[in-house]
Amino acid sequence: MLALAEREFDVLLTTDRGIPHQQDLSRFNLEVMVLSAKSNRLSDLEPRMEEVGRLIAELDQNR
């Protein structure tokens, strides 16, 4: 999944907290953002989107 994602995207957003422990993320040219919220429901994730946008903008500035 990560190999396919890095072909098309610069950032992968996920709620899967296990990815950093299950994958060697340094092998991929892809930023992985693990979202932490009460649940993976849109209503719980939506308040985090402003922060996600800010972090992605910072990543873009540093490239």
Biotite code that builds the C-alpha atoms (Angstrom):
import biotite.structure as struc

atoms = struc.array([
    struc.Atom([0.000, 0.000, 0.000], chain_id="A", res_id=1, res_name="MET", atom_name="CA", element="C"),
    struc.Atom([2.745, 2.477, 0.925], chain_id="A", res_id=2, res_name="LEU", atom_name="CA", element="C"),
    struc.Atom([4.713, 1.749, -2.250], chain_id="A", res_id=3, res_name="ALA", atom_name="CA", element="C"),
    struc.Atom([1.621, 2.472, -4.333], chain_id="A", res_id=4, res_name="LEU", atom_name="CA", element="C"),
    struc.Atom([0.777, 5.578, -2.315], chain_id="A", res_id=5, res_name="ALA", atom_name="CA", element="C"),
    struc.Atom([4.230, 7.106, -2.753], chain_id="A", res_id=6, res_name="GLU", atom_name="CA", element="C"),
    struc.Atom([3.806, 6.956, -6.553], chain_id="A", res_id=7, res_name="ARG", atom_name="CA", element="C"),
    struc.Atom([0.830, 9.316, -6.473], chain_id="A", res_id=8, res_name="GLU", atom_name="CA", element="C"),
    struc.Atom([0.915, 11.197, -3.175], chain_id="A", res_id=9, res_name="PHE", atom_name="CA", element="C"),
    struc.Atom([3.274, 13.119, -0.909], chain_id="A", res_id=10, res_name="ASP", atom_name="CA", element="C"),
    struc.Atom([1.305, 12.516, 2.298], chain_id="A", res_id=11, res_name="VAL", atom_name="CA", element="C"),
    struc.Atom([-0.730, 9.581, 3.579], chain_id="A", res_id=12, res_name="LEU", atom_name="CA", element="C"),
    struc.Atom([-3.308, 10.325, 6.287], chain_id="A", res_id=13, res_name="LEU", atom_name="CA", element="C"),
    struc.Atom([-4.378, 7.378, 8.403], chain_id="A", res_id=14, res_name="THR", atom_name="CA", element="C"),
    struc.Atom([-5.919, 6.529, 11.736], chain_id="A", res_id=15, res_name="THR", atom_name="CA", element="C"),
    struc.Atom([-3.942, 3.268, 11.899], chain_id="A", res_id=16, res_name="ASP", atom_name="CA", element="C"),
    struc.Atom([-1.618, 3.824, 14.865], chain_id="A", res_id=17, res_name="ARG", atom_name="CA", element="C"),
    struc.Atom([0.179, 0.572, 14.101], chain_id="A", res_id=18, res_name="GLY", atom_name="CA", element="C"),
    struc.Atom([1.717, 1.631, 10.779], chain_id="A", res_id=19, res_name="ILE", atom_name="CA", element="C"),
    struc.Atom([4.847, 3.225, 12.285], chain_id="A", res_id=20, res_name="PRO", atom_name="CA", element="C"),
    struc.Atom([5.491, 0.002, 14.234], chain_id="A", res_id=21, res_name="HIS", atom_name="CA", element="C"),
    struc.Atom([4.621, -2.383, 11.400], chain_id="A", res_id=22, res_name="GLN", atom_name="CA", element="C"),
    struc.Atom([6.431, -0.676, 8.514], chain_id="A", res_id=23, res_name="GLN", atom_name="CA", element="C"),
    struc.Atom([9.895, 0.781, 7.967], chain_id="A", res_id=24, res_name="ASP", atom_name="CA", element="C"),
    struc.Atom([8.634, 4.201, 6.878], chain_id="A", res_id=25, res_name="LEU", atom_name="CA", element="C"),
    struc.Atom([12.152, 5.400, 6.025], chain_id="A", res_id=26, res_name="SER", atom_name="CA", element="C"),
    struc.Atom([12.028, 3.146, 2.937], chain_id="A", res_id=27, res_name="ARG", atom_name="CA", element="C"),
    struc.Atom([9.311, 5.281, 1.379], chain_id="A", res_id=28, res_name="PHE", atom_name="CA", element="C"),
    struc.Atom([9.361, 8.756, -0.124], chain_id="A", res_id=29, res_name="ASN", atom_name="CA", element="C"),
    struc.Atom([6.098, 9.520, 1.639], chain_id="A", res_id=30, res_name="LEU", atom_name="CA", element="C"),
    struc.Atom([5.081, 11.423, 4.737], chain_id="A", res_id=31, res_name="GLU", atom_name="CA", element="C"),
    struc.Atom([2.710, 9.445, 6.951], chain_id="A", res_id=32, res_name="VAL", atom_name="CA", element="C"),
    struc.Atom([0.424, 11.354, 9.309], chain_id="A", res_id=33, res_name="MET", atom_name="CA", element="C"),
    struc.Atom([-1.354, 9.293, 11.935], chain_id="A", res_id=34, res_name="VAL", atom_name="CA", element="C"),
    struc.Atom([-4.504, 11.070, 13.063], chain_id="A", res_id=35, res_name="LEU", atom_name="CA", element="C"),
    struc.Atom([-5.520, 10.632, 16.664], chain_id="A", res_id=36, res_name="SER", atom_name="CA", element="C"),
    struc.Atom([-9.169, 11.152, 17.540], chain_id="A", res_id=37, res_name="ALA", atom_name="CA", element="C"),
    struc.Atom([-11.942, 9.614, 19.607], chain_id="A", res_id=38, res_name="LYS", atom_name="CA", element="C"),
    struc.Atom([-12.898, 7.470, 16.597], chain_id="A", res_id=39, res_name="SER", atom_name="CA", element="C"),
    struc.Atom([-12.371, 7.355, 12.845], chain_id="A", res_id=40, res_name="ASN", atom_name="CA", element="C"),
    struc.Atom([-15.780, 8.936, 12.223], chain_id="A", res_id=41, res_name="ARG", atom_name="CA", element="C"),
    struc.Atom([-15.719, 12.086, 10.130], chain_id="A", res_id=42, res_name="LEU", atom_name="CA", element="C"),
    struc.Atom([-17.319, 14.057, 12.942], chain_id="A", res_id=43, res_name="SER", atom_name="CA", element="C"),
    struc.Atom([-14.370, 13.175, 15.209], chain_id="A", res_id=44, res_name="ASP", atom_name="CA", element="C"),
    struc.Atom([-11.688, 13.711, 12.561], chain_id="A", res_id=45, res_name="LEU", atom_name="CA", element="C"),
    struc.Atom([-13.025, 16.915, 11.029], chain_id="A", res_id=46, res_name="GLU", atom_name="CA", element="C"),
    struc.Atom([-11.835, 19.172, 13.885], chain_id="A", res_id=47, res_name="PRO", atom_name="CA", element="C"),
    struc.Atom([-8.260, 17.977, 13.203], chain_id="A", res_id=48, res_name="ARG", atom_name="CA", element="C"),
    struc.Atom([-8.282, 18.978, 9.529], chain_id="A", res_id=49, res_name="MET", atom_name="CA", element="C"),
    struc.Atom([-7.177, 22.571, 10.111], chain_id="A", res_id=50, res_name="GLU", atom_name="CA", element="C"),
    struc.Atom([-4.077, 21.309, 11.902], chain_id="A", res_id=51, res_name="GLU", atom_name="CA", element="C"),
    struc.Atom([-3.473, 18.717, 9.175], chain_id="A", res_id=52, res_name="VAL", atom_name="CA", element="C"),
    struc.Atom([-3.652, 21.455, 6.533], chain_id="A", res_id=53, res_name="GLY", atom_name="CA", element="C"),
    struc.Atom([-1.154, 23.562, 8.460], chain_id="A", res_id=54, res_name="ARG", atom_name="CA", element="C"),
    struc.Atom([1.262, 20.639, 8.823], chain_id="A", res_id=55, res_name="LEU", atom_name="CA", element="C"),
    struc.Atom([1.015, 19.778, 5.131], chain_id="A", res_id=56, res_name="ILE", atom_name="CA", element="C"),
    struc.Atom([1.722, 23.421, 4.237], chain_id="A", res_id=57, res_name="ALA", atom_name="CA", element="C"),
    struc.Atom([4.823, 23.281, 6.460], chain_id="A", res_id=58, res_name="GLU", atom_name="CA", element="C"),
    struc.Atom([5.977, 20.114, 4.727], chain_id="A", res_id=59, res_name="LEU", atom_name="CA", element="C"),
    struc.Atom([5.480, 21.790, 1.361], chain_id="A", res_id=60, res_name="ASP", atom_name="CA", element="C"),
    struc.Atom([7.558, 24.795, 2.442], chain_id="A", res_id=61, res_name="GLN", atom_name="CA", element="C"),
    struc.Atom([10.408, 22.544, 3.572], chain_id="A", res_id=62, res_name="ASN", atom_name="CA", element="C"),
    struc.Atom([10.661, 20.642, 0.290], chain_id="A", res_id=63, res_name="ARG", atom_name="CA", element="C"),
])
